[in-house]
Amino acid sequence: MDQKDKKEKKEKPVTVHITNHNKFEKGVGAFITNLNHLTIVMDSEGNMKLDANQVPAPVMPHTEVDAEEEQPEEDDKEDRINCFKFMNEFIRQKVEAVVNTYYQGSAANLALIEITFFDHNLLKKRNTHTAFIKTLCAWGTIGPLNKEEIKDLMNAMASKMSDLPKYGYMEWDGSIYVNDKKTCQDISKDLGEGIKYSRKKDK
């Protein structure tokens, strides 16, 4: 074999065919999805190049977005399903209006909002702070909050709740819980006649 043949053999590009039979996990910087067929050519210097002629227009490499940031976790979805009793645009608008008016970044206020919503038959349970917070975050009404912030807010709400009676706010002693009771009553007015107070008196 002469020198010319040796040189041609040495510099011959290496072609790698990739099909959807290959399994690709997260790569460094980017990964490829919806792949039917792709040819990568490596030249003699080790540079990798895509053969763009064989790649359909919609199927191009792209930067991966972390699934945890882009999609809510399964338990978050379950929380939101199990939070509000009724889900329609009317209820959602009322909820968002109340939270935007009364929350003001205060865990104590959010606890009073949750209590009022429960006493007006909007929530399935009274003390599901995490589900309540995650639902409001999913709607964009508060937040965005990371897991640690949600936990801190939940704990602060639980602390406020522990200082309040477990029965309906209309039965609270007005001389002891004057400000908290008034806030709940103000929220009730904003909810309107269509969402009435429905807590039964504790015997």
C-alpha positions as a printed NumPy array, in Angstrom:
array([[  0.   ,   0.   ,   0.   ],
       [  1.55 ,   3.354,  -1.087],
       [  1.607,   6.56 ,   0.988],
       [ -1.371,   8.05 ,  -0.898],
       [ -3.6  ,   5.051,  -0.082],
       [ -2.551,   5.159,   3.575],
       [ -3.341,   8.881,   3.801],
       [ -6.803,   8.476,   2.215],
       [ -7.602,   5.605,   4.555],
       [ -6.486,   7.593,   7.588],
       [ -8.505,  10.72 ,   6.725],
       [-11.695,   8.956,   5.711],
       [-14.583,  10.449,   7.76 ],
       [-16.33 ,   8.24 ,  10.283],
       [-20.108,   8.187,   9.824],
       [-22.387,   7.302,  12.735],
       [-26.044,   6.487,  12.066],
       [-28.434,   7.159,  14.94 ],
       [-31.997,   5.866,  14.937],
       [-34.8  ,   5.763,  17.434],
       [-33.631,   2.309,  18.474],
       [-30.894,   4.027,  20.445],
       [-31.738,   5.247,  23.93 ],
       [-30.641,   8.756,  24.843],
       [-30.791,  10.227,  28.338],
       [-29.803,  13.721,  29.407],
       [-26.7  ,  14.833,  27.59 ],
       [-24.266,  17.642,  28.272],
       [-25.883,  20.86 ,  27.083],
       [-28.52 ,  19.402,  24.749],
       [-30.375,  16.299,  23.683],
       [-32.407,  15.125,  20.698],
       [-36.094,  14.205,  20.749],
       [-38.577,  12.759,  18.229],
       [-35.707,  11.14 ,  16.371],
       [-36.306,   8.769,  13.455],
       [-32.91 ,   8.923,  11.783],
       [-29.852,  11.148,  12.053],
       [-26.365,  10.923,  10.578],
       [-23.357,  12.387,  12.365],
       [-20.069,  12.658,  10.497],
       [-16.737,  12.77 ,  12.332],
       [-13.808,  14.065,  10.326],
       [-10.171,  13.044,  10.703],
       [ -9.62 ,  15.701,  13.378],
       [-12.393,  14.373,  15.582],
       [-14.934,  17.124,  14.827],
       [-18.572,  16.017,  14.873],
       [-20.97 ,  17.408,  12.26 ],
       [-24.652,  16.784,  11.626],
       [-25.75 ,  15.8  ,   8.161],
       [-28.582,  18.335,   8.07 ],
       [-29.954,  16.969,   4.792],
       [-31.154,  13.872,   6.616],
       [-32.813,  15.698,   9.51 ],
       [-36.508,  16.614,   9.046],
       [-37.145,  20.303,   9.743],
       [-39.057,  19.865,  13.03 ],
       [-36.512,  17.417,  14.433],
       [-33.495,  19.403,  15.515],
       [-31.303,  19.283,  18.621],
       [-32.484,  21.611,  21.331],
       [-31.558,  22.519,  24.839],
       [-33.382,  20.468,  27.42 ],
       [-35.525,  22.176,  30.047],
       [-35.462,  20.491,  33.416],
       [-38.698,  18.548,  33.757],
       [-39.071,  19.582,  37.412],
       [-39.153,  23.269,  36.443],
       [-41.412,  22.854,  33.427],
       [-43.998,  20.358,  34.692],
       [-45.588,  20.123,  38.146],
       [-44.965,  16.92 ,  40.063],
       [-47.684,  14.276,  40.19 ],
       [-48.427,  14.931,  43.853],
       [-48.865,  18.653,  43.062],
       [-51.563,  17.751,  40.538],
       [-53.233,  15.517,  43.112],
       [-53.096,  18.332,  45.668],
       [-54.835,  20.736,  43.315],
       [-57.524,  18.192,  42.465],
       [-58.212,  17.597,  46.162],
       [-58.169,  21.253,  47.233],
       [-61.234,  23.129,  45.959],
       [-64.689,  21.53 ,  45.92 ],
       [-65.778,  23.321,  42.768],
       [-63.594,  24.421,  39.891],
       [-64.95 ,  26.833,  37.316],
       [-63.986,  30.255,  35.999],
       [-66.394,  32.09 ,  38.319],
       [-64.912,  30.478,  41.449],
       [-61.367,  30.981,  40.225],
       [-61.928,  34.688,  39.581],
       [-63.433,  35.157,  43.049],
       [-60.557,  33.285,  44.69 ],
       [-57.906,  35.253,  42.816],
       [-59.588,  38.59 ,  43.578],
       [-59.704,  37.801,  47.311],
       [-56.099,  36.603,  47.455],
       [-54.868,  39.631,  45.5  ],
       [-56.673,  41.948,  47.912],
       [-56.025,  40.333,  51.292],
       [-52.875,  38.187,  51.099],
       [-50.314,  41.017,  50.95 ],
       [-47.457,  38.553,  51.472],
       [-48.689,  37.611,  54.948],
       [-48.986,  33.972,  56.017],
       [-51.479,  35.007,  58.725],
       [-53.695,  36.658,  56.111],
       [-53.478,  33.605,  53.86 ],
       [-54.558,  31.435,  56.804],
       [-57.622,  33.664,  57.296],
       [-58.389,  33.439,  53.575],
       [-58.204,  29.636,  53.77 ],
       [-60.498,  29.596,  56.815],
       [-63.045,  31.826,  55.089],
       [-62.963,  29.733,  51.918],
       [-63.589,  26.591,  53.962],
       [-66.413,  28.192,  55.959],
       [-67.996,  29.202,  52.641],
       [-67.808,  25.621,  51.349],
       [-65.121,  26.266,  48.715],
       [-62.476,  23.918,  50.147],
       [-62.724,  20.199,  50.81 ],
       [-60.662,  20.433,  54.011],
       [-59.794,  23.222,  56.425],
       [-56.123,  22.564,  57.088],
       [-54.651,  21.511,  53.746],
       [-52.234,  24.443,  53.633],
       [-49.765,  22.863,  51.199],
       [-52.423,  21.946,  48.644],
       [-53.947,  25.414,  48.984],
       [-50.588,  27.154,  48.444],
       [-49.632,  24.946,  45.492],
       [-52.982,  25.558,  43.809],
       [-52.579,  29.328,  44.116],
       [-49.013,  29.047,  42.806],
       [-50.169,  26.952,  39.84 ],
       [-52.696,  29.663,  38.951],
       [-50.041,  32.368,  39.248],
       [-52.034,  34.067,  42.025],
       [-49.052,  33.948,  44.395],
       [-45.405,  33.096,  43.909],
       [-43.687,  31.491,  42.198],
       [-42.425,  29.733,  45.318],
       [-39.826,  26.997,  45.617],
       [-40.285,  23.953,  47.869],
       [-38.565,  25.584,  50.835],
       [-40.667,  28.745,  50.551],
       [-43.853,  26.681,  50.316],
       [-42.826,  24.767,  53.441],
       [-42.073,  27.988,  55.37 ],
       [-45.372,  29.557,  54.321],
       [-47.267,  26.388,  55.229],
       [-45.683,  26.283,  58.698],
       [-46.467,  29.948,  59.317],
       [-50.092,  29.394,  58.267],
       [-50.35 ,  26.377,  60.572],
       [-48.997,  28.485,  63.43 ],
       [-51.639,  31.162,  62.835],
       [-54.376,  28.515,  62.58 ],
       [-53.364,  27.027,  65.937],
       [-54.158,  30.366,  67.601],
       [-57.701,  30.45 ,  66.206],
       [-60.854,  28.481,  67.133],
       [-61.597,  25.437,  64.996],
       [-65.279,  26.334,  64.563],
       [-66.685,  28.779,  62.01 ],
       [-65.443,  32.359,  62.105],
       [-68.948,  33.768,  62.622],
       [-68.923,  32.16 ,  66.099],
       [-65.584,  33.643,  67.124],
       [-65.628,  35.926,  70.15 ],
       [-65.547,  39.406,  68.65 ],
       [-63.793,  40.867,  71.67 ],
       [-60.889,  38.38 ,  71.446],
       [-60.546,  37.806,  67.708],
       [-61.831,  41.201,  66.609],
       [-59.36 ,  41.856,  63.756],
       [-59.264,  38.279,  62.469],
       [-63.041,  37.969,  62.507],
       [-63.435,  41.306,  60.699],
       [-60.976,  40.195,  57.985],
       [-62.972,  36.996,  57.411],
       [-66.196,  38.999,  57.252],
       [-64.664,  41.422,  54.746],
       [-63.536,  38.489,  52.593],
       [-67.069,  37.113,  52.824],
       [-68.463,  40.362,  51.397],
       [-66.018,  40.167,  48.483],
       [-67.074,  36.583,  47.755],
       [-70.609,  37.857,  47.339],
       [-74.074,  36.444,  47.881],
       [-73.448,  33.554,  45.5  ],
       [-70.884,  31.983,  47.869],
       [-72.551,  32.019,  51.261],
       [-71.248,  31.165,  54.724],
       [-72.16 ,  27.532,  55.308],
       [-70.429,  26.372,  58.515],
       [-72.897,  24.766,  60.893],
       [-72.789,  25.749,  64.533],
       [-70.713,  23.449,  66.698],
       [-72.846,  22.012,  69.47 ]])
